[in-house]
Every structure is written in C-alpha cells, then in structure tokens.
C-alpha cells in the first residue's frame, strides 16, 4: 500500500500564472486544429470520430490570432529543449517525489491552481477533462480510454512544481539526441539550440539506431512525458492508453509522419491508438459544462480500477 500523505504538496511555483499557461496551451491547440483542417482538405481519408461529426470546427480560434504568441513560445522551447536539459529533468523526476495525492485530488488541485488565476473562466479544468472523457464514453470506447481522456493533461501540474517555464510543460513534443525534423512546427527556430550543431545530435539517427523503438527515444520533457512515467509505474492502464498520454502532443510523428525510422512493430500499433485519441483531445471542448457531482462516482470507479494504490507519487 502506498504511504499515507504526511505532508502537504509543495507547489514551489504555486503563484505562477495558470491562466497564461492555459492561454498558451489553447493557442497551441488552435494552431494544430487549423493545421489538421488544412491537411484534411488535401486528404481523401477521413478519420473523424463519431462524437464530432456534426461539430463546426471553424468555431475554434484561427491561426492568425494565435500565431505570434505560439511562435514566440516555440522559439524558446526549441532553443532550450536540449539533451543536457532532458537528462537533468529525468534525473530530477526519478530522484524526487513532489507530492502524494490521489488522482481526484490532483484534478482538483489543477483546477485550483489554473482557474483561481482566471476568475472569468466559463469552464474549469475538471469540466474540460470530463468533456474529453465523456466524448470518449459516448462513442463506446473502452473504460481505460475514458480514464485516459480524463487524466491526459494532469501532467500540467508540473508547471506549479519545478518546471522552468511554460516551454518545459506544454507544446508539441519531439525527440532530442537526433536531428530536429523539418516537419516539427517552426523548424527554423531550432537554430538557437546548441544540439543542432552537435556532430552526433544533428544526424538523422543521432544517439539512437534504426528501428530501436520509440520506448528508447528521449522525447522533449513536458506534461506528457511527466504523466506517462507516473502512469507507467503506478497504474494498470494498457500500453495503448500510455501511448495516448505520452504521444498526444507528438504531432511531428502522429500527424506529419516524421521519425518513422525509429519505429518498431509495437509502435505501429500504438500509432493507431494515438490517432484514435487525437480528435477527442482537440475537438471535445464546448461551452456546456458537465455535472461534476453526477459524473464523479463513475470516474472514481475507473480511477480505482486502474490505479491500485489510492495515493499517487507525483
């Protein structure tokens, strides 16, 4: 049994502007939505999920409203996500427990930290995550996938622990330790990253080998990677759900077809899972708040089913 919580969670950066983090995250999503829409016009294959078949995706913020802020964000992310930083971040993750909380406590804490900084928000973080989970549930997807929808952004708690900024929490992810692919958004902004001139890190394979499998690739550190490692160690969520958590921001791979040289047979199956999850991640937000009180018992049942220990080490 996991140890009881003896100390309050230490949120080193609790005073950070959660509203600003969410605005950046929303703008990133808006850019990805528009990219998908443009791509769909040139692609006869439609992978749309049932839940959003009637949804007017043009209602989402347009690219031009988000592009300046998003590009500035990515310039910083692309310059700072180095091999050295990623090794340091992983070392810190494995050598420190930032807090011990249940999954639902973590949801409520994310709610508080982000939404208290935005008094005019219409929907809470739990509302948005429940919307994702409920869209998956309405489409008759497995229980583990419904839970994945509920928790997939919980790693944003990292922003209030010991992240250095927004750049190591949100944004599209990519491998470090090999050449930065031109299909990563704003690839020109990598010119300020020292790894781009490294004689090994700047090659196609870098420190990896062809077909080594994405499990052996070091992806840029952020909320996806953080939550993935937590769930891998402390839950029974199947590999497909873990892939949805780890790769949902890995757009160069699941949306643009980059880094296929590293894939093995297992990754091919995981790619199908991530593609199935992506519409729920991008398009399930609406202005209709779900009833947290009515839905909580159902999702507590799912949490208890896939997290054997009630208290989770963050």
Secondary structure by P-SEA (a helix, b strand, c coil): cccccccccccccccccaaaaaaaaaaaaaaaaaaaaaaaaacccccccccccccccccccccccccaaaaaaaaaaaacccaaaaaaaaaaaaccccccccaaaaaaaaaaacccccccccccaaaaaaaaaaaaaaacccaaaaaaaacccccccccccccccccccccbbbbcccccccccccccccccccccccccccccccccccccccccccccccaaaaaaaaaaacccccaaaaaaaaccccccccccccccccccaaaaaaaaaaaaacccccccccccccccccaaaaaaaaaaaccccccccc
